[in-house]
Amino acid sequence: MWRARLARLQTLAYDSNVILMPSALFTPIQLRDLTLANRIVISPLCQYSAVDGTAQPWHWMHLGSFAVSGAGLVILEATAISPVGRISPQCLGLYSDANEDALTRLLADLRHFSNIPMGIQLSHAGRKASTRPTWDLWKGHGVPAEEGGWRPVGPSPEAFTTGWQTPEELDHAGLARIRDEFVASTVRANRCGFDWIEIHCAHGYLLHEFLSPLTNHRTDEYGGSAEKRARFPLEVAQAMRAAFPSGKPLGVRITGEDFVPGGLTIDDCVRFAKSLRDIGIDYVTPSAGNVAPGMKIPPVVPGYLVPFAERVKRETGITTMTVGMIVEAHQANNIIASGKADMIAIGRAIMDDPRWPWHVAAKLGEKIALSPQYARSSPEHWPAYPMVHGSLPCQPEGQAKMGHATRE
Ligand SMILES: Cc1cc2nc3c(=O)[nH]c(=O)nc-3n(C[C@H](O)[C@H](O)[C@H](O)COP(=O)(O)O)c2cc1C
């Protein structure tokens, strides 16, 4: 019985082009001194579960499961460089000794069972700060002072839209302070043991607000032309690059398009990526949207942001990560195999299934090392694997072992 099933599946396997090709997704990639075992990156995912910016038991659970996921890299959620840079009062921060101690302990604990490289996304929420966790947004956006809220800051004194707070316009001293805070958090991240930093310059947060003509109406040297609007994000990135060890990668999440008339376009994105490349930034992740209301988003279909990464990569040569609705093994592999991006970031799919990389590996006929405690649920050892996941691994050798349940 199992032989017949195996033969049928092997025929299917050999009929598929994808299976006969080596999988690009599971080839290593090196940035500076760090080599990722494969191209799957766990995207930063805000958890709104910190206290005074300090990680809590939830973060141990959340990152613990990602650490044994088999991904090539985990990037920790948007982590604020100051209390006023938090999106919500519950956001993670890296601005105090208590924040740093907790993340140092967290990374040390993960190192007991995983050597997965760990990155952190450093962020300032700008005018979109002092709002609520997504599940509490029905209460409104602005958090009042008595609930721990504060007045946000931004490039210009304009609220996101009605119901949001109007930010205080940053003066030159404020800009210098924020740049120094980004640097201070960079130094802390290195001390914690992070291998990688991503700067958040997308989704309508502070650095994106400087870049976009929709949100930056300054008349000084930080506003006006595209070059002037890029000045503050580039100053921050350059200062952080200088403060992070030269062997450790530092990249930027940027915006591919604002999707609002008059906003940033892919041409602006390419220009900005070139400037980042020229100051020694190692990679960019083009995301999109959320800087201003009135977005006209294209259909959010699988891989809808890939064309942005592809164009940036082709026209600048910088290493790119792509993100957004990447959900399936062959889709993910084809993005890398076709050279459209160098890495893929996975968000909701990995929250849904923290073993997503295991199953993708099995579908592509790859083997990844599982923690020994979990190895008996691997395709090689668990006869029910294809019943649960709907397909057998495509690797003939892996299939040959499928009929044998382990008995030890
Ligand atoms: C719960 C949640 C939290 C997120 N937090 C962040 C974040 O901290 N930083 C960021 O750049 N993007 C954040 N994002 C966006 C994701 O990183 C990712 O770009 C987006 O979900 C699209 O990828 P996906 O289709 O694989 O989920 C978040 C998304 C979700 C669903």
The ligand as a MOL file (V3000), in Angstrom:
LIG
                    3D

  0  0  0     0  0            999 V3000
M  V30 BEGIN CTAB
M  V30 COUNTS 31 33 0 0 0
M  V30 BEGIN ATOM
M  V30 1 C 1.0640 41.6890 13.9800 0
M  V30 2 C 1.9430 42.4260 13.0150 0
M  V30 3 C 2.9540 43.2270 13.5090 0
M  V30 4 C 3.8160 43.8930 12.6270 0
M  V30 5 N 4.8630 44.6220 13.1290 0
M  V30 6 C 5.7750 45.1610 12.2820 0
M  V30 7 C 6.9340 45.7850 12.7770 0
M  V30 8 O 7.2110 45.7920 13.9730 0
M  V30 9 N 7.7790 46.3510 11.8860 0
M  V30 10 C 7.5460 46.3020 10.5250 0
M  V30 11 O 8.3330 46.8300 9.7480 0
M  V30 12 N 6.4680 45.6640 10.0480 0
M  V30 13 C 5.5980 45.0850 10.8840 0
M  V30 14 N 4.5360 44.3960 10.3860 0
M  V30 15 C 4.4780 44.1230 8.9330 0
M  V30 16 C 5.1270 42.7650 8.6660 0
M  V30 17 O 6.4810 42.7500 9.0470 0
M  V30 18 C 5.0130 42.3820 7.1880 0
M  V30 19 O 5.6730 43.3560 6.4160 0
M  V30 20 C 3.5460 42.3050 6.7510 0
M  V30 21 O 2.7840 41.5810 7.6840 0
M  V30 22 C 3.4280 41.6620 5.3730 0
M  V30 23 O 4.0080 40.3800 5.3800 0
M  V30 24 P 3.0910 39.0370 5.5050 0
M  V30 25 O 2.1090 39.0520 4.3680 0
M  V30 26 O 4.1040 37.9210 5.3970 0
M  V30 27 O 2.4250 39.0880 6.8200 0
M  V30 28 C 3.6380 43.7620 11.2280 0
M  V30 29 C 2.5880 42.9860 10.7430 0
M  V30 30 C 1.7610 42.3020 11.6150 0
M  V30 31 C 0.6760 41.4280 11.0430 0
M  V30 END ATOM
M  V30 BEGIN BOND
M  V30 1 1 1 2
M  V30 2 1 2 3
M  V30 3 2 2 30
M  V30 4 2 3 4
M  V30 5 1 4 5
M  V30 6 1 4 28
M  V30 7 2 5 6
M  V30 8 1 6 7
M  V30 9 1 6 13
M  V30 10 2 7 8
M  V30 11 1 7 9
M  V30 12 1 9 10
M  V30 13 2 10 11
M  V30 14 1 10 12
M  V30 15 2 12 13
M  V30 16 1 13 14
M  V30 17 1 14 15
M  V30 18 1 14 28
M  V30 19 1 15 16
M  V30 20 1 16 17
M  V30 21 1 16 18
M  V30 22 1 18 19
M  V30 23 1 18 20
M  V30 24 1 20 21
M  V30 25 1 20 22
M  V30 26 1 22 23
M  V30 27 1 23 24
M  V30 28 2 24 25
M  V30 29 1 24 26
M  V30 30 1 24 27
M  V30 31 2 28 29
M  V30 32 1 29 30
M  V30 33 1 30 31
M  V30 END BOND
M  V30 END CTAB
M  END
